[in-house]
Amino acid sequence: MHGRATLMKVVRVYTGDDGESHFEDVDIPVEGQGGIGKLSKLIRGPGVLFREVDGDYDLDFHTAPRRQFVVNLRGSVEITIGSGETRRLDSGDILLAEDTTGHGHKSRAVDGQPRTCLFVPIDADVTLP
């Protein structure tokens, strides 16, 4: 028996018409698949990358190199957009980085702690729910 759909929370950063990066909270539907739990629909992409950064990581404004999910495995990161708004993403949080053009965003380590994350690139033509 399939359970009802729930939503996985993702923080999206994207380039607006003004050329600046903006935040948006998005939900990825996941639906019950019996004994294996709940799954989203397959999101196509070319592979995965693992990344580790030291506790002094502090990257000035930059754009995402591609559309990708960034999953924090260990540690935290602060993402700041041009307006000065900052969001902190902790272990287990997911960022959808789509600001591949424009001014970009800053990212830096939190509390001098290293961070490990997983980059999951997604195909450019994928439409997310």
N, C-alpha and C positions, 0 to 999 in steps of 0.2 A: 504494500500500500504506500502510495506517495503522500508525503506531508505537504502542507501548504508552504508557499514561498515565503522566505524572509529576505532581509536585505543586509548586505555586507557594506559597511561604511568605508568610503574612500575620500581622501582630500585631493581635489584636482587643482593643479596650477596650470593656467592657460594664458595665451596671449589674446588680449581684447583688441577691438578695432582701434583703440588708442595707442597700440604698440607696447602697452604695459602688461605685466603679468598680473593675474587676478586669481583669487581663491574661489573655489566652489565646492560644496559638499555634495557628493554624488553617492547613489546607492546602486550596488550591483546585486540583482536578484539571485538568490540561491534557492533551489527547490529540492525537497526531499526525494531521495532515490532509494528508499527502503533502508536496509541494514547498513549501507555504506555512508549514510549521512546525507548532507545537502550539498549540491553542486551548482555552480553557475554554468551557463552555456560556455562552450569552448571559445576562447579569444585567441585568434591566430597570431603567431609571432615566430621570429627566427631562432630563438634560443634564450639562454639566461646567462647572466654575468654575476659573479660574486665580487663584493668590494669591501675592503677594510680601510678605514682612515684613522689616524691618530687623534688624540684628544686636543691637539692644537689646530685641527682642521678649521679653516675659515676662508671660504671661497667667495670672492666679490661677485658682482652681477655677472651672470652667465645664462645662456639658454640651455635647455635640454638638448642633447645630441640627437634624440629621436623620441617618438612617443614611447613611453615605458611606464610600467608600474615600478615603484621603488618600495620594497618591503623591508622595514627595519627588523633585523633579527636580534641585534643586541645593541644597546645604546640609544641615544636620542640625537635629533638634529633640529635646529631652528631654521625655518625657511622664511625669508623676508622678501616682500615684493616692493615695487617702487613707491607705493603709497606709505610705506613704513609698517604696514600690517605684518605681524609675525605669527607664525603657527609653530608649535612644538610638536614633533612627531616622536613618539616613544617606541620601545620594543613592541613589535606586533602591529604597529600602525602602517598604513599603506598610503603612498602618494601616487597619484596619476600625473606624471610630468608630461605636459603637452605644450609648454611654452617654448617651442622650437625656433621662434623668431622674436624680434622685438628686443626690449630692454633686458628681459630675463629676471632672475631672482638671485638672492644670496643664500648661501647655506653655511652653517657653522656648527661645530661640536657644542655640546651642552656640558657644563660643569667639568670641562677638561677631560672628559671620558672618551675613549675610542668608540668606534661604531662599526658594526658589520651589517651589511645590507645585501639584498638580492635585487638585481635589475632584471626585469622581465619585459624586453622590448615587445611591442605589438605592431602588427602590420599597419601601414599608413591608411589602408582602405577600410579598416575595421570600424564599424559603427557600434558604439557601446550603448547599452540600454539606458 
